[in-house]
Amino acid sequence: TISSGFGNRGGEFHRGLDLAASQGEPIHVAKAGTVLKAEYHFSWGNYVVIQHEDGMTTLYAHQQQYVVKAGDTVSQGQT
């Protein structure tokens, strides 16, 4: 379920797409790539950024814990 879409949201521009999930629900990689960052941000909490072969990046935020670290290679569907 999309809980917040990309675009204007309450007078601000939301740069992402939020997907509703239960706390502790595993996050699966949408597309294979290399982990660029796995760190903390004051607004996003624990987050991971994955760079894909086509140059696109995907950011996964609001995580309870990390199961990858910067430099790891991940496959599509991997937790």
NORRADA-V678542 format. One record per run of one state. SS is the DSSP state (helix for helix, strand for strand, loop for the rest). FROM is the first residue (numbers start at 1). TO is the last residue. If there is no record, write none. Layout:
{{SS,FROM,TO} {SS,FROM,TO}}
This chain:
{{loop,1,1} {strand,2,4} {loop,5,6} {strand,7,9} {loop,10,11} {strand,12,14} {loop,15,17} {strand,18,19} {loop,20,32} {strand,33,41} {loop,42,44} {strand,45,51} {loop,52,56} {strand,57,63} {loop,64,72} {strand,73,74} {loop,75,79}}
